[in-house]
Amino acid sequence: QVELVESGGGSVQAGGSLRLSCAASGATRSSLCVGWFRQAPGNEREGVAVITTGGGRISYADSVKGRFTISRNVARDTVYLQMNRLKPEDTAMYYCAATRTRDGGYCPSGVFLRETYNYWGQGTQVTVSS
């Protein structure tokens, strides 16, 4: 079992920055695939960035490439999402999610699909005003 706790959300103006944190606890010895998702009211949950805690392999959704950076601190069992040049359309509840990596330390296929992940945090709200 893996527990995830997000923090760092808040309200900013367009063009501003926020850094989200996802702290993992529990069965974290083996490599995890950790994804950041977001969901705005009335919308589907959308995957935006993924990282493996073992090898640091990274993927981004096109909507955030060049603006968001995902990273991890292995010693702290924490994954971060640095969000720069925020836009009003980035407003959403942000969730982190995790699943075990496959052989070789790779994420399973479908890294931006909600059903790929077994563990979810409670979410942190990000609001960007124009």
N, C-alpha and C positions, 0 to 999 in steps of 0.2 A: 504494500500500500504506500502511496506517495501523497503527501498533503502539500498543497500549493497555496501561498498567500500573496496576493498582489498588493502593491502600494504605489504611491507617487502620482495618482491622478489629481486633477484639479481643473481650474478654469483659467484660461489664458486668452489673450487676443491673437488674432490671426498674425502669423509670422513668428510667433513665440515658440518656446521649447518646453518640453517636459521630459523627465526620465522616469519610466516605470520600472518597478522591481518585482520579481517573482521569486520568492524564497521557497525552496523545496525542503521537505523533511520526510523522515520515514525511510523507506527502502530506496536510497539514492546511490548506493555503492556502484551499481551497474550503470552503464551509459544510458542516458535518456535523450529522447527527441522532445524538445520543448518548443512549443509554438505560441505565438501571440495572436489572438483573435480579437475581433471587435464586432459589436452589434449595436446598430442604431435602431430606435423604435420603428417597427414596421418592416425592418430589413432582415435578411438572413445573416447568420453569423459568418463573418468573413475572416479567413486567415490572412495575416499580413507579413509575418516573419517567423522563421524557424531556425533553430540551432541544435546541434548535438552537443551534449555536455562533455562527451569524451573527446572527439576530434575537432569540435568547433566548426563543423560543416554548416553552411548558412544558405538560406534561400529567402527571397523577398517576393512579395506580390508586386506587380507592376505599379499599383496605385501608390506605393510608398517608396519605391526605389529612388535612391538619391536623397531622401529626406529622413528616413528612419534607419537606425543602426541597432542591430541586435548583438549582444555580447554576453559572455558568461564569466563568473568568478567561481572556479571549481571549488576552491577552499571554503567558500561561503555557501555553496549550493544555491547560488542565486543567478538568475538570468535577467538581463536588463533590456529595455527598449528605449533607446534615446530617440526622441521625436523632435525634429527641427522643422522650421518653416511650416508650422501647423496651419491648416486650413479649416474653415467652418465644417466642411464635409468630413473632417476627421473626428468630429464629435460622435462619441459612442461610449458604451461600456466596453472596457478592454479586459479580456480574460487571458490568463495563461493556461496552457494545457500540456500534458506530458504523456508519453508512452515509451515503452522500452525500445531501444534501437534493435535493428536486426543484426545478423552476423556481419562482421566487418565494421560495425559502428554506424551504419547508415539508418536514416529514418525510413520507415515503411513508405510505400507508395501512397500518394494522396496526402501529402503533408499539409495541404491547405483545406482538407476536408474535416469537418467536425467529427465524423464517425471514426477517424483514425486514432483518436486520443481516448485514453482510459481515465485520466485524472484531470480534474478541472478545479481552478480556484473560483472564488466568489465574485471576482471582478472589481475593477476600479473605474470610476467615471472620469472621462475626459470631455471637457466642454470648451470649444473654441469659438469665440465671438468675433464677428466681423467689424 
